Amino acid sequence: MTSHPTALYLLEKAEISVWAEILGFVGDERKEYFNRFFEDQTVAAAVFKHVEENEILYTKCYNPLYCWILCLSLGPFFTGKDRKQQQVSKTITQLCSYYIYNILENHSREIEDPRDVLLKLGEMAFTGVSEKKLVFGIGDLIQYNLQPSQFLSGFLMELLERADSVRSVVYTFPHLTIQEFVAPLAPFLIAHPRKILKLLCEAHSKEDGRFEIFFRFIAGLTSPQAAWPLKRFLGPFLHQTTCEVIECLKETLIRVAGSV
């Protein structure tokens, strides 16, 4: 079905007698992917060693797409001249921050205001998480005032969909985890406290777990270390915004603890 933790509860409702397990990478296949991704085998070995030593990252590597994200995000740490002074990503939030950072570094010249585009993209991603929507049409882009561009293609994959012999272009994030990371960026890029609270209240209103990963990322982004890579292109996150998010998370934890 899925590797997404919030979807596991669906298994309880499945009344079927036949099961199939679809495996991703196992054993040495993970290492082989890293060796093929990097031309420099020294870099490949260093990146894979870092991943292998991190249980969370290594576990994610059964998914080929996660291997791709890991290679894109971690590669620069081991190829740059100042790699010894840099602290390599160890958490999923830090990893995703550097994934977005690399896109911005390669495509930011193609857009006048990357912060504004990421805000709109984050709001669309948030709506997608709220509505359990993974595929977006041109109408969704228009709704959030987003224009198909080389810059946007760094975040969204363009697919050709066919329905009743009619072809149309649709868009999707490379992986649900990326959508769930871009979604919590929106609150940090909004300057108005009421809009921030509105988004967080909407997320809290859903009790089926669809926002579980969203809240993990939004908590992670309150860490200066995790948010630091994005500041170069998106500017610093407002201190007031971070405080609003932290207070909201505290209230949620108190409420959850009180209901146990």
C-alpha positions in Angstrom: 0.0 0.0 0.0 2.4 2.6 1.2 5.4 3.2 3.4 3.7 6.2 5.0 3.1 5.7 8.7 -0.3 7.5 8.8 -1.7 5.0 6.3 -1.0 1.9 8.4 -4.3 2.2 10.2 -6.0 1.3 6.9 -4.7 -2.2 7.2 -7.0 -2.8 10.1 -10.0 -2.2 7.7 -8.7 -4.4 4.9 -10.7 -7.5 4.6 -8.5 -9.5 2.3 -6.9 -12.9 2.5 -4.1 -12.4 0.0 -1.1 -10.1 0.7 1.7 -9.0 -1.5 4.9 -7.4 -0.3 6.6 -5.0 -2.8 10.3 -4.7 -1.8 12.5 -1.8 -2.5 16.3 -1.9 -2.1 17.6 -4.6 0.2 21.1 -5.5 1.3 23.9 -4.3 -0.9 21.5 -2.7 -3.4 21.4 0.4 -1.3 25.2 0.8 -1.5 25.1 0.0 -5.2 22.7 2.9 -5.8 25.1 5.4 -4.1 28.1 4.0 -6.1 26.2 4.5 -9.4 24.9 8.0 -8.4 28.4 9.5 -7.8 31.1 9.3 -10.3 33.7 9.8 -7.5 33.6 6.5 -5.6 35.4 8.2 -2.7 32.4 10.6 -2.3 30.0 7.7 -2.8 31.6 5.7 0.0 31.7 8.8 2.3 28.0 9.6 1.7 26.9 6.0 2.2 29.0 5.6 5.3 27.2 8.7 6.8 23.8 7.3 5.9 24.7 3.8 7.2 25.7 5.2 10.5 22.3 7.0 10.9 19.6 4.4 11.6 16.8 6.7 10.5 18.4 7.7 7.2 19.6 4.1 6.5 16.1 2.7 7.1 14.7 5.1 4.6 17.1 3.8 1.9 14.9 0.8 1.1 13.0 3.4 -1.0 14.9 4.2 -4.2 13.4 7.7 -4.3 14.7 8.4 -0.8 18.2 7.3 -2.0 17.9 9.9 -4.7 16.9 12.6 -2.2 19.7 11.6 0.1 22.3 11.7 -2.6 21.2 15.1 -3.9 21.1 16.5 -0.3 24.2 15.0 1.2 26.5 15.0 -1.9 27.6 18.6 -1.6 28.8 18.1 1.9 31.4 15.7 0.7 32.3 17.4 -2.6 32.7 21.1 -1.5 36.0 22.6 -0.5 34.8 23.5 3.0 33.2 20.1 3.6 35.3 19.6 6.8 33.8 22.7 8.4 30.2 21.8 7.6 27.9 19.7 9.8 26.3 17.0 7.7 22.6 16.6 8.0 21.5 14.0 10.5 17.7 14.5 10.8 15.0 14.3 8.1 14.2 18.0 8.6 17.8 19.0 8.0 18.0 16.7 5.0 14.8 18.2 3.5 16.1 21.7 4.2 19.2 21.0 2.2 17.2 19.3 -0.5 15.2 22.6 -0.9 18.4 24.6 -0.5 20.1 22.8 -3.5 17.1 23.5 -5.7 17.1 27.2 -4.7 20.9 27.4 -5.3 20.5 26.0 -8.8 17.3 27.8 -9.8 16.9 30.9 -7.7 18.3 33.2 -10.5 15.3 32.2 -12.6 12.8 33.8 -10.3 12.6 37.3 -8.8 11.2 36.4 -5.4 11.8 32.8 -4.3 10.3 33.4 -0.9 6.9 34.4 -2.4 6.9 31.4 -4.7 7.8 29.0 -1.8 5.0 30.6 0.3 2.4 29.9 -2.5 3.8 26.5 -3.1 3.7 25.8 0.7 0.1 26.8 0.8 -0.8 24.5 -2.1 1.1 21.7 -0.4 -0.7 22.4 2.8 -4.1 22.1 1.1 -2.9 18.9 -0.5 -2.1 17.4 2.9 -5.4 18.6 4.3 -7.4 17.1 1.4 -5.1 14.0 1.0 -4.3 15.3 -2.5 -1.1 14.3 -4.2 -1.8 15.3 -7.8 -2.4 19.0 -8.8 -3.8 20.4 -12.0 -3.2 23.6 -13.8 -6.3 25.0 -12.0 -4.5 24.5 -8.6 -1.5 26.4 -9.9 -3.8 29.2 -11.0 -5.6 29.2 -7.7 -2.3 29.8 -5.9 -0.9 32.2 -8.5 1.8 29.8 -9.6 3.2 29.8 -13.1 4.8 26.7 -14.7 8.5 27.5 -15.0 12.0 26.1 -14.8 12.1 27.2 -11.2 8.9 25.4 -10.3 10.0 22.3 -12.0 12.6 21.9 -9.4 9.8 21.2 -6.8 7.1 19.7 -8.9 7.2 16.8 -11.4 5.2 17.3 -14.6 3.1 14.3 -15.7 0.9 13.7 -18.7 -2.5 12.3 -17.6 -4.9 10.7 -20.1 -8.7 10.5 -19.4 -11.2 9.6 -22.1 -8.7 10.2 -24.8 -8.0 13.7 -23.5 -4.5 14.5 -22.4 -3.7 17.0 -19.7 -0.7 18.0 -17.7 -0.7 17.4 -13.9 1.8 18.1 -11.3 3.1 16.3 -8.2 5.8 16.5 -5.7 8.6 14.0 -6.1 7.6 12.3 -2.9 4.9 12.8 -0.3 7.6 13.6 2.3 8.7 16.6 0.2 5.1 17.8 0.0 4.8 17.4 3.8 8.0 19.4 4.2 7.1 22.2 1.9 3.6 22.5 3.6 5.0 23.7 7.0 7.3 26.2 5.3 4.1 28.3 4.6 3.6 29.3 8.3 7.2 30.4 8.7 7.0 32.5 5.5 3.7 34.2 6.5 4.2 37.5 8.4 0.6 37.7 9.7 0.1 35.8 13.1 -3.7 35.3 12.4 -2.9 33.4 9.2 -0.4 31.3 11.0 -2.9 30.3 13.7 -5.5 29.7 11.1 -3.3 27.1 9.3 -2.3 25.5 12.5 -5.9 25.3 13.8 -6.9 23.7 10.5 -4.2 21.1 10.9 -5.2 20.4 14.5 -8.8 19.9 13.5 -7.9 16.7 11.5 -7.6 13.8 13.9 -6.9 11.0 11.4 -3.1 11.5 11.4 -2.9 13.2 8.0 -0.9 16.0 9.6 1.4 13.9 11.7 4.4 14.3 9.5 3.5 18.0 9.0 3.8 18.6 12.7 7.0 16.8 13.0 8.5 19.0 10.3 7.1 22.2 11.7 8.6 21.3 15.1 11.9 20.6 13.4 11.9 23.9 11.5 11.8 25.8 14.8 15.4 24.6 15.3 17.8 27.3 14.0 20.1 24.5 12.7 17.4 23.0 10.5 16.2 26.3 9.2 19.6 27.8 8.6 20.2 26.5 5.0 17.0 28.2 3.8 17.8 31.7 5.1 20.2 32.5 2.3 17.4 32.5 -0.3 14.2 32.8 1.8 15.5 35.2 4.4 15.3 34.6 8.2 12.2 33.2 9.8 10.6 35.8 11.9 11.2 35.3 15.6 7.6 36.0 16.4 6.5 33.3 13.9 8.7 30.7 15.5 7.4 31.7 18.9 3.8 31.4 17.7 4.5 27.9 16.3 6.3 26.7 19.5 3.4 28.0 21.7 0.9 26.2 19.5 2.8 23.0 19.7 3.1 23.3 23.4 -0.7 23.7 23.7 -1.2 20.7 21.6 1.1 18.5 23.7 -0.6 19.7 26.9 -4.0 19.0 25.4 -2.9 15.5 24.2 -1.3 14.7 27.6 -4.5 15.8 29.4 -6.6 13.5 27.3 -4.5 10.4 28.0 
